Amino acid sequence: MRGRVKFKFCLYIAGGTLNSANAFANLGALCRIHLPDQHEIEVVDVLREPKRALADGIFMTPTLVRLAPSPARIIVGTLSQTRVVLQSLGLEMVAA
């Protein structure tokens, strides 16, 4: 499909904490509903890769970074408020 934008996300979590699990589940649901076949998600566990998290400037989890399309956008939390997450990531037009 030409012209479809591919969204790339990086979700930083802290092991198997409840907040991390909720953020992962909420992001997955959001992408399945609003960005089917248009997304890629990388998950980084800061407990396993602390140097990566520090190098990427991540000091709190869960943190979601929209890497593409540019510019990057960041949101912190469990991503439970879908409308707020869509607006914060600049995806409200995609969801319409």
Buried (B, 14 or more C-beta within 10 A) or exposed (E): EEEEEEBBBBBBBBEEEEBBBBBBEBBBEBBEEBBEEEBEBEBBBBBEBEEBBEEBEBEEBBBBBBBEEEEEBBBBBBBEEBEEBBEBBEBEEEBE
